[in-house]
Amino acid sequence: MLSDQALRRIVIVGGGTAGWMTAAALSRITRNGQTDLCLVESDQIGTVGVGEATIPPINGFNQILGIDENDFVAKTQATFKLGIEFDGWLRPGEAYLHPFGEYGLDINAVKFYQFWLKYAASHQLPPLDQFCLSAVAARKGKFLKPGDDPRSVLSTLAYAFHFDAMLYAAYLRAFAEARGVARTEGKVVDVRLRAEDGFIESIALESGEVIEGDLFIDCTGFRALLIEGALKTGYEDWTHWLPCDRAVTVPSARVTDPIPYTRAIAREAGWQWRIPLQHRTGNGHVYCSAHMSDQAAETVLMENLDGLATAEPRRLRFITGRRKQFWNRNCVAIGLSAGFMEPLESTSIHLIQAGISKLIALMPDRSFDPIERMEYNRLTGIQFEQIRDFLILHYTANQREGPFWDYVRNMALPASLEEKIALFRSKGRIFRFQDELFGEANWLSVLLGQGITPRTWDPMVDTMEPAAVLGEMRQIYDAIQGTAERMPSHQAYITRYCAAPPV
């Protein structure tokens, strides 16, 4: 028997990726015969729909839902993603890959990359990414799902997806509705608060319908209709660290087999993304309006497509930052209503997923104990700040020319990032704190890729016999190269297991 304090109705306001991810996840925990779950959205209001790239934790989300991966890939025109290439971020004409997965194998409990730092300095080893299966496979255009045997090199591979965000939302909508989520079509025209405590009591639709609820989840995107429009929660602006504030997007025709990684190409006042799907390529140009006009930014994008544009360019404006509270009274903001950081490391969809996971872990009842809200806000705030620091790293360590790149190279950094860089410069040490999204291998990829190198290496490396260490490293290298060579091509894998039906 459920407590009489159990939530009677959860109302999700807004659809799109955030709304339907939330609905799909919560549909699995509200099938208790007492809690109703409804989603309100309007066909009149478009969604941003540019979140087409993901990172490996999305596999956990899909597994929790019980989604068949091949079916999901086919129905969302998805491709597989082994990492992100950063082209021209250190200086024009140079590129590096931030791959998913680990580098090599630790030797006697000492990090593999520490040995690489020592022996690469004397030109005895190939580049570090040659010791990461995801990186080698990405460059060769190969893909195969990781193996289960921890003794196999294939078990070290990690992957995510590129997909059509609109199709993904539709896919999750069908999933959620099949599990009892009720969708209401309508535009919200009023949010009514309780006089005694300021909690949201109900929302009113343009049709005149009034929908009451106990818990409201704001998935209304940049409008933040509930968390900001009604509750005046406030916003923490991070533009001084991440000054890009505009984007222009356009799809283009597929011109070749899709590569298994995202491309992020540095431009004069920002960067351009290129995301390969089965049926088209997603493109966008993120830029700083203080250093480039909207028309110039659109011209840069249109002149740098790898195929013909298949729609008109679409412009977006945003302010990088986070809500001062992600959970305020009985309202939780998920997705763009919670905050925004440019999609440089494909974190937008992950932040939706993380917000949902934390909400499930701290699901309130109708008493709304403040400690649950406080912990949600604390944990979510930490994650936003850690991701913020990781994104700033890409900008601050650049050797490009121009006013925009000069600004981001010379700006004052958050103390948390300064400390991380200083620790790495000393002896190459990286530590993962609390529930940090990006781990050692992620930070290592970008630190080295952006030209930040340690002065020396971990002294423990010098306690081991060089010949034995180099022999073991050579075995790892050979195993990775051989495994990658035997993998099918990315397109061959898709064709065999998860090709989308003809459009």
C-alpha positions as CSV (number, residue, x, y, z in Angstrom):
1,M,0.0,0.0,0.0
2,L,1.4,3.4,-1.0
3,S,1.8,6.3,1.4
4,D,-1.0,8.8,1.4
5,Q,1.7,11.4,0.7
6,A,2.6,9.7,-2.7
7,L,2.5,12.0,-5.7
8,R,-0.9,11.8,-7.4
9,R,0.1,13.6,-10.6
10,I,3.4,14.6,-12.3
11,V,3.0,17.1,-15.1
12,I,5.7,17.5,-17.7
13,V,5.4,20.8,-19.5
14,G,7.1,20.7,-23.0
15,G,7.9,17.9,-25.3
16,G,11.0,17.6,-27.5
17,T,14.0,15.6,-26.5
18,A,13.9,16.7,-22.8
19,G,10.2,16.2,-22.3
20,W,9.9,12.8,-23.9
21,M,13.2,11.5,-22.4
22,T,11.7,12.5,-19.0
23,A,8.3,10.9,-19.8
24,A,9.9,7.7,-21.0
25,A,12.1,7.3,-17.9
26,L,9.4,8.3,-15.4
27,S,6.8,6.0,-17.1
28,R,8.8,3.1,-15.5
29,I,8.5,4.3,-12.0
30,T,4.9,5.7,-11.9
31,R,3.1,2.5,-12.8
32,N,1.9,2.1,-9.2
33,G,-1.8,2.6,-9.8
34,Q,-1.7,5.9,-7.9
35,T,0.5,8.3,-9.7
36,D,-0.6,9.8,-13.1
37,L,2.0,11.1,-15.5
38,C,1.0,13.6,-18.2
39,L,2.9,15.6,-20.7
40,V,1.6,18.9,-22.1
41,E,3.0,20.3,-25.4
42,S,1.9,22.4,-28.3
43,D,2.4,21.6,-31.9
44,Q,2.4,25.4,-32.4
45,I,5.7,25.7,-30.6
46,G,8.8,24.4,-32.2
47,T,11.7,22.7,-30.4
48,V,15.4,23.6,-30.7
49,G,16.1,20.1,-32.0
50,V,19.9,20.5,-32.6
51,G,21.0,18.0,-30.0
52,E,22.0,15.3,-32.4
53,A,25.2,14.0,-30.8
54,T,25.6,12.1,-27.6
55,I,28.3,10.6,-25.3
56,P,28.6,7.0,-24.0
57,P,26.4,7.3,-20.8
58,I,23.3,7.3,-23.1
59,N,23.8,3.6,-23.5
60,G,22.9,3.3,-19.8
61,F,19.8,5.3,-20.3
62,N,18.7,3.1,-23.2
63,Q,19.4,-0.1,-21.2
64,I,17.3,1.2,-18.3
65,L,14.4,1.7,-20.6
66,G,14.9,-1.7,-22.2
67,I,15.3,-0.1,-25.7
68,D,16.4,-2.4,-28.5
69,E,19.5,-0.6,-29.9
70,N,19.2,-1.7,-33.5
71,D,15.6,-0.7,-33.6
72,F,16.4,2.7,-32.0
73,V,19.3,3.3,-34.4
74,A,17.2,2.5,-37.5
75,K,14.2,4.5,-36.5
76,T,16.2,7.7,-35.6
77,Q,18.5,7.6,-38.7
78,A,21.4,7.2,-36.2
79,T,25.1,6.5,-36.7
80,F,27.7,5.5,-34.2
81,K,30.1,7.8,-32.5
82,L,33.6,6.9,-31.2
83,G,34.7,10.5,-30.4
84,I,35.0,14.1,-31.4
85,E,37.6,15.6,-33.7
86,F,38.8,19.1,-32.9
87,D,40.1,20.7,-36.1
88,G,42.1,23.9,-35.8
89,W,41.5,24.4,-32.1
90,L,45.1,24.6,-31.1
91,R,46.2,26.3,-34.4
92,P,44.9,26.3,-37.9
93,G,45.7,23.2,-40.0
94,E,46.1,20.8,-37.0
95,A,43.5,18.4,-35.6
96,Y,43.3,16.0,-32.7
97,L,40.7,13.4,-31.6
98,H,39.0,13.2,-28.3
99,P,38.1,9.5,-28.4
100,F,35.8,7.6,-26.1
101,G,37.4,4.7,-24.1
102,E,40.7,4.4,-22.3
103,Y,44.3,4.6,-23.4
104,G,46.2,1.4,-23.1
105,L,46.3,-0.6,-19.9
106,D,47.8,0.5,-16.6
107,I,51.1,-1.2,-15.8
108,N,51.7,-2.1,-12.1
109,A,49.0,0.2,-11.1
110,V,50.6,3.2,-12.8
111,K,48.6,5.0,-15.4
112,F,49.5,3.9,-19.0
113,Y,49.8,7.4,-20.2
114,Q,52.5,8.2,-17.7
115,F,54.8,5.7,-19.4
116,W,53.8,7.2,-22.7
117,L,54.8,10.7,-21.5
118,K,58.3,9.4,-20.6
119,Y,59.0,7.3,-23.7
120,A,57.3,9.5,-26.3
121,A,59.5,12.3,-25.2
122,S,62.5,10.3,-26.5
123,H,60.6,9.4,-29.7
124,Q,60.3,5.8,-28.9
125,L,56.5,5.6,-29.2
126,P,53.7,6.6,-31.7
127,P,51.1,9.2,-30.8
128,L,49.0,8.5,-27.7
129,D,45.7,8.0,-29.6
130,Q,47.3,5.0,-31.4
131,F,46.9,3.2,-28.0
132,C,43.1,3.9,-27.9
133,L,40.9,1.5,-29.8
134,S,38.1,4.0,-30.2
135,A,40.5,6.5,-31.8
136,V,42.2,4.0,-34.1
137,A,38.8,2.6,-35.3
138,A,37.4,6.1,-35.8
139,R,40.3,7.2,-38.0
140,K,39.9,3.9,-40.0
141,G,36.2,4.4,-40.3
142,K,35.5,1.1,-38.5
143,F,32.9,0.1,-35.9
144,L,32.0,-2.9,-33.8
145,K,30.3,-3.1,-30.4
146,P,32.5,-3.7,-27.4
147,G,33.2,-7.2,-26.3
148,D,32.3,-8.6,-22.9
149,D,35.6,-10.3,-22.2
150,P,37.7,-7.9,-20.1
151,R,40.8,-9.7,-21.4
152,S,40.0,-8.6,-24.9
153,V,41.1,-5.2,-26.4
154,L,37.6,-4.9,-27.8
155,S,36.2,-4.5,-24.3
156,T,38.0,-1.1,-24.1
157,L,36.0,0.5,-26.9
158,A,33.3,3.0,-25.9
159,Y,30.7,4.6,-28.2
160,A,27.7,6.8,-28.4
161,F,25.3,8.0,-31.2
162,H,24.5,10.7,-33.7
163,F,20.8,10.8,-34.3
164,D,17.9,13.0,-35.7
165,A,16.7,14.7,-32.5
166,M,13.1,15.1,-33.9
167,L,13.0,11.4,-34.7
168,Y,14.4,10.5,-31.2
169,A,11.7,12.6,-29.5
170,A,9.0,10.8,-31.6
171,Y,10.6,7.4,-30.8
172,L,10.5,8.1,-27.0
173,R,7.0,9.5,-27.3
174,A,5.7,6.2,-28.7
175,F,7.6,4.4,-26.0
176,A,6.1,6.6,-23.2
177,E,2.6,6.6,-24.5
178,A,2.6,2.8,-24.8
179,R,3.4,2.8,-21.1
180,G,0.6,5.0,-20.0
181,V,1.9,8.6,-20.3
182,A,-1.0,10.8,-21.3
183,R,-0.2,13.6,-23.8
184,T,-2.3,16.8,-23.9
185,E,-2.1,19.1,-26.8
186,G,-2.2,22.8,-25.8
187,K,-0.4,26.0,-25.3
188,V,0.2,27.1,-21.7
189,V,-1.1,30.6,-21.1
190,D,-1.0,30.8,-17.3
191,V,0.8,29.2,-14.4
192,R,-1.1,29.4,-11.1
193,L,0.7,29.4,-7.8
194,R,-0.6,28.5,-4.4
195,A,-1.0,31.6,-2.2
196,E,0.3,29.9,1.0
197,D,3.7,28.7,-0.3
198,G,4.2,29.8,-3.9
199,F,4.2,26.2,-5.2
200,I,2.7,25.6,-8.6
201,E,-0.9,24.6,-8.3
202,S,-1.9,24.3,-11.9
203,I,-1.3,25.4,-15.5
204,A,-4.0,26.8,-17.8
205,L,-4.1,26.1,-21.5
206,E,-5.3,28.3,-24.3
207,S,-8.3,26.0,-24.7
208,G,-9.4,26.9,-21.2
209,E,-8.4,23.5,-19.7
210,V,-6.7,23.6,-16.3
211,I,-4.3,20.9,-15.4
212,E,-3.4,20.4,-11.7
213,G,-0.4,18.5,-10.4
214,D,1.8,17.8,-7.4
215,L,5.2,17.9,-9.2
216,F,5.8,20.0,-12.3
217,I,8.8,19.4,-14.7
218,D,9.7,22.3,-16.9
219,C,10.9,21.1,-20.3
220,T,10.0,24.3,-22.1
221,G,13.5,25.0,-23.3
222,F,15.0,28.5,-23.3
223,R,11.6,30.0,-22.4
224,A,11.7,28.3,-19.0
225,L,8.0,29.0,-18.6
226,L,7.7,27.5,-15.2
227,I,11.0,27.7,-13.4
228,E,11.7,31.3,-14.5
229,G,8.5,32.7,-16.0
230,A,6.4,31.7,-13.0
231,L,8.9,31.1,-10.1
232,K,11.5,33.8,-11.0
233,T,14.3,31.5,-10.0
234,G,17.2,33.5,-11.6
235,Y,20.0,32.7,-13.9
236,E,23.8,32.5,-13.5
237,D,25.4,34.0,-16.6
238,W,28.7,32.4,-17.7
239,T,29.1,34.4,-20.9
240,H,32.4,35.9,-19.6
241,W,33.9,32.4,-19.7
242,L,32.0,31.0,-22.7
243,P,31.2,34.0,-24.8
244,C,29.6,32.3,-27.8
245,D,25.9,33.3,-27.7
246,R,24.5,32.5,-31.1
247,A,24.2,29.6,-33.5
248,V,23.0,29.0,-37.0
249,T,22.0,25.5,-38.1
250,V,21.2,23.8,-41.4
251,P,20.9,20.2,-42.6
252,S,22.8,19.1,-45.7
253,A,22.6,16.1,-48.1
254,R,24.6,13.0,-47.4
255,V,27.6,12.9,-49.8
256,T,29.5,9.9,-48.5
257,D,29.4,7.1,-46.0
258,P,29.1,8.5,-42.5
259,I,32.3,8.7,-40.4
260,P,32.0,7.4,-36.8
261,Y,32.9,10.6,-35.1
262,T,31.7,14.2,-34.7
263,R,33.7,17.1,-36.2
264,A,34.2,20.4,-34.4
265,I,36.0,22.9,-36.7
266,A,37.4,26.1,-35.2
267,R,36.3,29.3,-37.1
268,E,37.1,33.0,-36.8
269,A,34.8,33.7,-33.8
270,G,33.6,30.3,-32.8
271,W,33.3,26.8,-34.3
272,Q,31.3,24.6,-36.7
273,W,29.9,21.2,-36.0
274,R,29.4,18.4,-38.6
275,I,27.3,15.4,-37.5
276,P,26.8,12.5,-39.9
277,L,23.5,10.7,-39.9
278,Q,22.3,7.9,-42.1
279,H,20.2,10.2,-44.3
280,R,21.9,13.6,-44.0
281,T,24.5,15.7,-42.2
282,G,23.7,18.0,-39.3
283,N,25.6,21.3,-39.4
284,G,25.8,24.3,-37.1
285,H,28.0,27.3,-36.5
286,V,28.3,28.5,-32.9
287,Y,29.7,32.0,-32.6
288,C,30.2,35.1,-30.5
289,S,28.0,38.0,-31.7
290,A,30.5,40.5,-30.3
291,H,33.0,39.4,-32.9
292,M,30.8,38.2,-35.9
293,S,27.5,39.4,-37.4
294,D,24.6,37.0,-37.9
295,Q,24.9,37.3,-41.6
296,A,28.6,36.6,-41.6
297,A,28.2,33.6,-39.4
298,E,25.5,32.2,-41.8
299,T,27.8,32.8,-44.7
300,V,30.7,30.9,-43.0
301,L,28.4,27.9,-42.4
302,M,26.9,27.8,-45.9
303,E,30.3,28.1,-47.5
304,N,31.6,25.2,-45.5
305,L,29.0,22.4,-46.0
306,D,30.1,19.1,-47.5
307,G,26.8,18.8,-49.3
308,L,23.9,20.8,-50.6
309,A,21.7,22.4,-47.9
310,T,18.3,20.7,-47.7
311,A,16.5,23.5,-45.7
312,E,16.7,27.1,-44.8
313,P,19.3,28.1,-42.1
314,R,17.8,28.5,-38.7
315,R,19.2,31.0,-36.1
316,L,19.3,30.6,-32.3
317,R,20.3,32.9,-29.5
318,F,21.3,31.7,-26.0
319,I,23.1,32.8,-22.9
320,T,25.5,30.2,-21.5
321,G,25.0,29.5,-17.9
322,R,22.7,27.7,-15.4
323,R,19.6,28.3,-13.4
324,K,20.3,29.4,-9.8
325,Q,18.1,26.6,-8.7
326,F,17.3,23.6,-10.9
327,W,14.5,22.5,-8.5
328,N,12.5,25.3,-7.0
329,R,9.5,24.6,-4.8
330,N,7.6,21.8,-6.7
331,C,9.2,22.5,-10.1
332,V,12.2,20.8,-11.6
333,A,13.9,22.2,-14.7
334,I,15.1,19.6,-17.2
335,G,17.0,20.4,-20.4
336,L,17.5,23.9,-21.8
337,S,15.2,25.3,-19.1
338,A,17.8,24.3,-16.5
339,G,20.7,25.9,-18.3
340,F,22.7,25.9,-21.5
341,M,26.3,25.1,-22.5
342,E,27.2,25.0,-26.2
343,P,27.3,21.5,-27.6
344,L,31.1,21.4,-28.0
345,E,31.3,18.1,-26.1
346,S,27.8,16.9,-26.8
347,T,26.7,17.3,-23.2
348,S,23.2,18.7,-23.8
349,I,21.4,15.4,-24.0
350,H,23.5,14.0,-21.2
351,L,22.5,16.8,-18.9
352,I,18.9,15.9,-19.6
353,Q,19.6,12.3,-18.7
354,A,21.6,13.3,-15.6
355,G,18.7,15.5,-14.4
356,I,16.2,12.7,-14.8
357,S,18.5,10.2,-13.0
358,K,19.0,12.5,-10.0
359,L,15.2,13.3,-9.9
360,I,14.5,9.6,-9.8
361,A,17.0,9.1,-7.0
362,L,15.5,12.0,-5.0
363,M,11.9,11.6,-6.0
364,P,9.8,13.5,-3.5
365,D,6.4,12.8,-2.1
366,R,3.8,15.5,-1.5
367,S,5.6,16.7,1.7
368,F,8.5,17.9,-0.5
369,D,11.2,17.6,2.1
370,P,13.6,20.5,1.5
371,I,16.7,18.2,1.9
372,E,15.8,16.4,-1.4
373,R,15.6,19.7,-3.3
374,M,18.8,20.9,-1.7
375,E,20.8,17.8,-2.6
376,Y,19.4,17.8,-6.2
377,N,20.5,21.4,-6.6
378,R,23.9,20.8,-5.1
379,L,24.7,17.8,-7.2
380,T,23.4,19.3,-10.4
381,G,25.3,22.5,-9.8
382,I,28.5,20.7,-9.4
383,Q,28.0,18.8,-12.6
384,F,27.2,22.0,-14.6
385,E,30.4,23.6,-13.2
386,Q,32.6,20.6,-14.0
387,I,31.3,20.5,-17.6
388,R,31.8,24.3,-17.8
389,D,35.4,24.0,-16.9
390,F,36.0,21.2,-19.4
391,L,34.5,23.4,-22.2
392,I,36.6,26.4,-21.2
393,L,39.7,24.3,-21.5
394,H,39.2,23.9,-25.2
395,Y,39.2,27.7,-25.6
396,T,41.8,29.0,-23.1
397,A,44.7,26.9,-24.5
398,N,44.7,28.0,-28.1
399,Q,47.4,29.4,-30.3
400,R,45.1,31.0,-32.9
401,E,45.0,34.6,-34.0
402,G,42.1,37.1,-33.9
403,P,40.2,39.1,-31.3
404,F,37.9,36.3,-30.3
405,W,40.6,33.7,-29.7
406,D,42.8,36.3,-28.0
407,Y,40.0,37.0,-25.5
408,V,39.4,33.4,-24.6
409,R,43.1,32.7,-24.3
410,N,43.7,35.6,-21.9
411,M,40.5,35.6,-19.8
412,A,40.6,34.8,-16.1
413,L,39.7,31.2,-15.4
414,P,37.6,29.6,-12.7
415,A,39.9,28.6,-9.8
416,S,38.8,24.9,-10.2
417,L,40.1,24.8,-13.8
418,E,43.4,26.7,-13.0
419,E,44.1,24.1,-10.3
420,K,43.4,21.2,-12.7
421,I,45.7,22.6,-15.3
422,A,48.5,23.4,-12.8
423,L,48.4,19.8,-11.5
424,F,48.6,18.4,-14.9
425,R,51.5,20.7,-15.9
426,S,53.5,19.4,-12.9
427,K,53.6,15.7,-13.5
428,G,50.7,14.9,-15.7
429,R,48.3,14.0,-12.9
430,I,44.5,14.0,-13.4
431,F,41.9,13.2,-10.8
432,R,38.2,12.7,-11.2
433,F,36.2,14.4,-8.4
434,Q,32.8,13.2,-7.1
435,D,30.3,12.4,-9.8
436,E,32.4,14.1,-12.5
437,L,31.2,13.3,-16.0
438,F,34.5,13.6,-17.8
439,G,37.3,11.2,-16.5
440,E,41.0,11.0,-16.8
441,A,41.1,9.9,-20.4
442,N,38.8,12.7,-21.5
443,W,40.8,15.5,-19.8
444,L,44.0,13.9,-21.1
445,S,42.8,14.0,-24.7
446,V,42.0,17.7,-24.6
447,L,44.9,18.8,-22.4
448,L,47.4,17.2,-24.7
449,G,45.4,18.1,-27.8
450,Q,45.4,21.8,-26.8
451,G,49.2,21.7,-26.3
452,I,49.3,21.6,-22.5
453,T,52.2,19.2,-21.6
454,P,53.6,18.2,-18.3
455,R,57.0,19.2,-17.2
456,T,57.8,15.6,-16.3
457,W,56.0,12.4,-15.4
458,D,55.0,10.4,-12.4
459,P,58.2,9.3,-10.6
460,M,56.8,5.8,-10.2
461,V,57.5,5.3,-14.0
462,D,61.2,5.5,-13.3
463,T,61.1,2.5,-11.0
464,M,60.3,0.0,-13.8
465,E,62.7,-1.6,-16.3
466,P,62.4,0.3,-19.6
467,A,62.8,-2.7,-21.8
468,A,60.0,-4.6,-20.1
469,V,57.7,-1.5,-20.2
470,L,58.3,-0.8,-23.8
471,G,57.7,-4.5,-24.7
472,E,54.4,-4.4,-22.9
473,M,53.4,-1.2,-24.6
474,R,54.3,-2.6,-28.0
475,Q,52.0,-5.6,-27.3
476,I,49.2,-3.3,-26.4
477,Y,49.8,-1.3,-29.6
478,D,49.8,-4.4,-31.8
479,A,46.6,-5.7,-30.2
480,I,44.8,-2.4,-30.8
481,Q,45.9,-2.1,-34.4
482,G,45.1,-5.7,-35.2
483,T,41.7,-5.5,-33.6
484,A,40.8,-2.3,-35.4
485,E,41.9,-3.7,-38.7
486,R,39.6,-6.7,-38.3
487,M,36.6,-4.6,-37.5
488,P,33.9,-4.0,-40.2
489,S,33.5,-0.5,-41.7
490,H,31.1,1.8,-39.9
491,Q,28.7,1.7,-42.9
492,A,29.0,-2.1,-43.3
493,Y,28.0,-2.5,-39.6
494,I,25.0,-0.2,-40.0
495,T,23.9,-1.9,-43.3
496,R,24.0,-5.3,-41.6
497,Y,22.3,-4.6,-38.3
498,C,20.5,-1.3,-38.1
499,A,20.0,0.5,-41.5
500,A,17.1,2.9,-41.5
501,P,14.3,2.1,-44.0
502,P,14.4,4.0,-47.3
503,V,13.0,7.5,-46.9
